[in-house]
Amino acid sequence: MRLGSLRNQLLRWLIVPLVIMVAINAVSLYRDALDAADVAYDRSLLASTRALAERVSIRDGHVVADVPYVALDSFETDTLGRIFYKVTGLRGETISGFDDLPPVPASVKRSEAYPALVRFYHAEYNGEPVRIAALLQPVYDDSMRGIALIQVGETLDARRGLSRKILISTLSRQAILILAVASLVWFAVKLVLRPLMQLKTVVEERSVHDLSEIDQALVHREVRPLVGAMNGTMARMQNLIASQRRFIADASHQLRTPLTVLKTQAELALRANDPDAMRAIVMSIAHTTDTTVHLANRLLTLARIEHGSEAAAMTPLSLTKLVRDVALELAVPAVQKRIDLALEAVGDVVVPGQPLMLHELVANLVDNAIRYTPAGGAVLLRVHADADGAVFEVRDSGPGIAPAEQDKVFTPFYRAGATMEANPSGTGLGLTIVRDIVAVHGATIALATGDDGAGLAVRVVFPAQA
C-alpha cells in the first residue's frame, strides 16, 4: 500500500476525531440546554396554571371558574405562546375552557420538581404540538369538597425559537473551537515535521559520492533509529564500493601482466621464421592463455561470492557425498602425479549450505593439496562430526606453509614462499575464495602443519545444528 503525506495523515487522525468528539459534545450540550429551557418554560406554565386554579371555586354547590379574557392575555404574555385551558369539575364535567383539550395520559407521572400535584406532557391540539400542565386543585366549602383538574397548554413556538437560538449558539461556538484547534494542530504538525524537511534538504544537497553518516541530532528521538539505519546502509554501501574498487584495481593489476606477456609472445610469433621456434612460442601462448583464463575464473568466482552471498539459498546437503564426488573429479591429476588420494568418512555428515559454493570450497582445497604435493606424495581427506559440528580436513605431504604466513595466505593475491617455488603460475586467490565461502556459511577454517611436521593440514568446521 502506498503511503500518502505524513502531515495529512497526522492532521486527519487529530482533527477528524476532534470533530467527532466536538459534535458529540455539541449534541450533549444542546440536549442539556433544551432540558434547561423546558424546566424554565414549565415553571412559567405552572405559574399560569396556579393563577388559573386560584380562580376556581364553589358557588351555590357548583364548581365555577372565573377566567376573564384579560387573564388569558396576561398568561399569553407570560408564556410567549398561544394558551389553551380547560377546567374539569369534581365529576369530570368541563367547567370552562376548551372541551377537546387532550386528556392526561395514564402513563404520565407526577412531577417531582415542584411541590404541587402537577403533571407535564406533550400532546397535539388542532394540528399543533403543545405542552400541557395538568394541576389537581382541591376545592371545598361548607357543603362539599373535592379535586378539580386545571389544564393549561401552550404552543411550542417560544420553545422552538429558544431551541434554535441555543443550537445556533452551540454550533457557532463549537465551529470556532474546531477552527482554532485545527489551526493550532496544523501549526504544531508543521513545526514538529520541520526537522524531517531539514533532513530531506540535507540528503538532497549531498554529493553522490558523499556516503558519510548523517547527524542523528538533526531529528527527533523517535526518528533517530531510521537515521541510524540509513547510516548503516550507507556504511555497507561504502564498504561495497570500496570492495569493488579494490577488486577492480587488483584484477586490472593481475591481468595486466599475463596480457602483456601474451602481446609480446604474439609479436614474437609474427616475427619468427623458424617453424620450431614458432611452435614453441604458440605453446607458450597457450600456457599463458590457460593461466590467464584460470586467473579470470578465480576473479569471477571471488566476485560472485562477495556480492552474491546474501542471496545464497541454504539447503541441507551431504558433505560426505560432496567430498567423495570432488575427489573422483580430481582423481586424474592425482593419478598422473602418483599421489595417494584417500578419503576417510565416518557416517553421512549433513550440513546446510549453498551447493555450488561448497563444491567450490572443497574443490579449491583438494586441488591445492594435489597441486602442491610432489609426485609420489599423499593427500588425505577426512569427513566426520564431533562436538563442535561437521568437520572437513585436508592433509597433504607438500611443502606446507610457514606458521608466520598462515594468516596472510587468505589475503587476495598473497602467495607463500614455499608455494611459489612449487607452482610459480598460481593466482593467490584459492584460499581467499575458501575464506569467503566459509564466512558465508558461518564456519571456521584453520591452517596447521601436517603430520610429523611436514605438509599442510586444513581444518574447516561447520557449526553444529540443533
N, C-alpha and C positions, 0 to 999 in steps of 0.2 A: 504494500500500500504506500502510495506516495504521500509524504507529509507536506503540509502547507506551511504557512507562515507561523513561526513561534509566537510572534506578537499577537496575531489574530486569534490563535488558539487560547492564549492566556486571557485576552480580552473576553472571548466567548465564555470561557469557563468561570470568569469572575463576574461579568456583567449579567449574563443570562440567568444564573441562579439568583443574583441580586434582584433582578426584575421580578422573578417569580416570587421571591420572598416578600418584596415590597407589595406586589399585587395581593398576596395572601394577607399581608398586614393591612392593606387598604380595605379589603373586604371586611376584615375583623373590626377595624375602626368604624367603618360605615355602619355595620350592624350594631355596634355599641352606641353609636350616635343616634340611630333610629330608636333603639330601646330607650335612650335618654329622652328623645323627643316624645315618644309615646307616654312616658311617665309624666312629662310636663303637661302634655295636652290632656291626658287622663285626669290629672289633678284639676285642670280648668273645667273639664267636662263634669267631674264630680261636684265641683263647686256650683255649677249651673243646676245639676240635679238636686242638690241640697236646697238651693234657693227656691226651686220649684216645689220641693217637698214641704217647705215651710208654709206654702200657700194652700196646702191640703188640710182640710179639717172636717168635722162632723157638724152638720146643721140639720135640725129637725129630723134626726135619725137617719140622715143620708150623708154619705161622703161626698164632699164638694171640693172643687179646685178653682180658686180664684186666680186665673192666669190671664192678665190683660196683654194686649199686643205690645205695649211698651216694655213689658218684662221680656218678651221674646226678642225684641230688637236689642235689648241690653245683653241677652245671652249670646246672640249672634255677634255682637261687637266684641264680647269677651273671647269667644272661641274662634273668630275669624272664619267661620264656615256657616253653611245653612243648618238650621236647627229643626229637628222633628222631635215631638214629645208625645207621651201617652201616659195617662194616669188611670190605673186599674183599681177598682174598689175591692171591698172585702170579699165579695162573692165572685170576683173575676170579671165584673162588668166594666166597660170603658166609661170613665167619668169625664175625661176631657182629652183633647189631642187627636192624634192620628190613629184611627182604629186599626189600620192594616200594618202598623209598625211591627217588624219581625219579633216574635216572642223570644224569650230567653231559652237557649238550648239547654237540655238537661245535663250535658257534659261539662258546661262551664262552671268552674268552681268560684267560690267567694274569694275576692282579692284580699290578700294578707297585708297589703301595703298601707291600708287605711283603716282607721277604727270605725268602720261602718259596714252594714250588710249590703255591700255593693259587688256587682259582677260586671266585668267588661267583656265585650265580644264584638267580632266583626260580622257584618251581615250586608245584604244588598237590598236597597229600597228604591223603588221607581227606576231601576236600571243603574243605580249609582252605588258604589261601595260606601258604607257608613260604619262609624264606630259608635257603639251604644253602651251607655252606662245604665244598669238596672239596679235601683236602690229600694230596699224594703224599708218602708217608713211606718212606724207604729202610729195609729190614730185612735183617739178614745174621747169619751165624755161620760156623763153620769149614766147614760142609758145604754151605751155599747162601747166596745173596744175591738181592735183587730190590726191587721197589717195591710197597708196599701202598697202597690207597686208603682214606682215612678220610673219611667224610661225616658232617657234623653239621648237622642242620636245626633251626630253631626257628620257632614260630608268630610272627605279626606283631602279636600283641596289644600287647606293650610298645611296639613301634614306632608302632603306630596311636595309642596313648594319648599318646605323646610328640608325634606329629604334630598331634593335636587341641589339645594344650596350646600348641604353637608357633603353630598357626593362630589360636586364640582370643587369644593374647597379641599376635600381629601385628595382627589386625583391631582389637583394643581400642586399641592404641597409634595405629594409623592413624586410627581414628574420632575419638579425642581430638585428633589433629593436625588433621584436617579441620574439626572444630568450632572449634578455636582459630583456624585460619587464616580460616575463614568469618566468624567474629566480627570479626577484625581487618579483613578486606576490607569487611564491611558498615559498620563504623565509619569506615574510610578513605573509602569512597564517599560516605557521608553527609557527612563533613567536607569533601570536595572539592566536592560539589554544593551546599554551603551558600551560596556566593556567587550561584549561579543562583536559588536560592529567595529570596535577598535582592533580586536584580534583579526577580523576579516581584512581590515586595511593593512595590518602588519604582514599578513600572509600574502596578500596580493602584491604588495610592493617589494617582496623579496625577489632576489635573482634566482633564476632556475638552477644555479649552481650552489646556492646557499642552503645547506641542509643542517645548519646549526640549530640548537634547541630553542624553543620559544619560551620566553619568561612566563612561568605559571602565575606570577604575581599580577599579571595583566587582567586576570579573570577572577570570578568568584570561586569560593572553595568548592562548590558543587560541580563546577566545570573543570576544575584542575585535573581530575582523572582523565578527562577527554584530551586535554592538552598534553598530559603525560603520555597517553597512548600515541598521540601524534608524534611526540618527541621520540618515543621508542621506534615507531615506524620509520621516521627519518634516519635514526641511527642505524637501523637494519639496512635501509636503502644506501646509506653512506658506506657501510661495510660491503654491501653487494657491489656497489660501483667500484670501490677500491679493489675488491677481489677481481672484478672483470678487468680493470686496468692492469692489475698485476699479472693476470693471466695473459692478457694481450701482449704485455711487454715481454714476459717470459717466453711465450710462444714465438713471437717475432724474433727474439734473440736466438732461440734454439733452432728455429727453422732457417735462419739466415745462413748459418754455416753449411749445412748439407746442400742447400740450394746453390750457394756459391761454388761448392765443390762440383755439383752436377753441371753447372755452367762451364766451369773450367774443363771438366772431363769432356763435355760435348765439343768445346773448341779444339781440344787436343785431337779428338776423333776426326774432326773435319780436316785437320792439317796432316793427319797420319796417312802415309802411302803404303806402309807395310801391312798386309792383311793380319799377320800375327799380332802386331802392335795394336792395330785397331780392335781385334778381338779381345785383347787384354783390357783395353780402355772400356769397351762395351760391357765386359763382365764387371769392371769396377763401377760403371754407371748403374748396372743392375743392382749391385750390392748397396751402393749409396741410396738408390731408389727404395730398396727394401727397408733400409734403416730409416729413411725419411717417412715412409708410409707407416712404419711401426711407431715412430715418434708422433705423427699426426693422429693416429688411432688412440694412442695413450692420452694425448692432449684432449681429444674429443671425449674420451671416457671420463677424464677428470672433470671437464666442464659439465658433462651430463650429470655426474654425481653431485657436484657442488650446487648446481642450480635446479636439480630435479628431485632432491632428497625429500622435500616436504610433500610432494605429490606421490611418493612411492607407496604402493599398496602392500601391506604386510599380510602374508598368508603362511599358515603352518606348512613346513616342508621338512623332508628327511635330510638332515645334514650328512648322515652316513651314506645314503644313496648319492647325494651330490658329490661328495669327495670321491666315491668309487667311480662315478661317471667321468669326473675330471681326470682321475688317474688313468683311466682307459684312453681318454682323448690324447694324453701326453705320453702314453707308453712308447710310441715310436721313437721320439728323440731320446728317451731313456735307454731303449734297447740299442740305438745307434751308438751311444756312449758307454754301453755295457754297464749301466747303472742299475743297482739292485733297488727297484722301486717296490716298496711293501706298504700294505695297509693293515693296521690293527684297529678293529672296531668292536666295541662292547655294546651289543644291543642296537636297536634302531633309535638313534637320537634325533628328536624332532625339535626344531626351533622356528619361531615366527620370523619371517623375513621377506625381502624382495628377491624373487628367484634370480633375475638377471644380475643384480648386484652381488649376491652371494656367490654366484658362479664366477663372476669376475674376481672376487676376493680369493677364492680357493685356487682359481687358475693362475693368478699372479704369484701366489706364494709357492705353488708346486712348480711353476715354470722357472721362477728364480732359483729354487733349490736344484732343479735339473741343470739349469744353465750354468750355475757357478760351481757345481760339483764336478771334480775332474773325472776323467774316464776310469771306470772300474770302481767308482765310489758307491755310496749307498744313500738312499733317501727313504725316510720312514714317515708315514702318515698315521696319525692316531686320532680316533674319534671316540669320546666317552663322556659320561656325565658324572659330576661329583657334587659336593655341597655348594659350590659356587655357581654351577649351572652347566651348560653344554660346553665342552672343550674340544677344540681342534688344534692339533700340534703338527708342525712340520720340522723334522730334524734331518740335517744333511751332514756330509763329511767334506764340505767345501772349505774355502779359506776363512769363512766366518767374518765377523765384524768386530773391530776392537770395541771394548766397553765404552771408551770415550766418544765413539762415533755412533753408538746405538740409538741415541735420541736424535741425532742430526739427520739420519738417513730418511726420516719421514718428511723432511723439507723438500719441496719440489726441486728437481734437477741436482740435488746433492748426491754425490756418489762417494762411498768409502774407498780408501786407497786400495784395499785388497780386492774389491770387486772391479775396480778399473783395470787392474792388472789381468784379472781373469776374463773380463769381457769389455774391451775398450769401447765397443759400439753401443753400450747401454744408454738408456734415456734418463735414468734417475727419477722416474715417475711411478714405478711399480708400487713401492711401499707408500708413496703419497696417496695413491688410489686406494690401497688397502686401508690406510688410516681413515680416510673419509667414509668408506663403506662401514667400517667398524663403528664410527661415530654415529652414522645414521641408524644403526641397529642397537645402539646403546650398549655395545660390547666393549671389551678392553683387549689391548694387544701388548705383548711384552716380548722383548728380544733377550736372548741369553746365549752364552757359549754352549756348544754342543757337548755330547758325552766325551769323557776323557780329555776335556779341554780343547777339543778340535771341532770345527764346523760351527753351524749356527742352529739355534733352537728358537722357533717362533711359536708362541702360545696365544691363541685367541679364545677368550671366554665370553660366551653369550649369557646374559642374566638368566637366573632360574625363573621358571614360570610358575604361577600359583596353581 
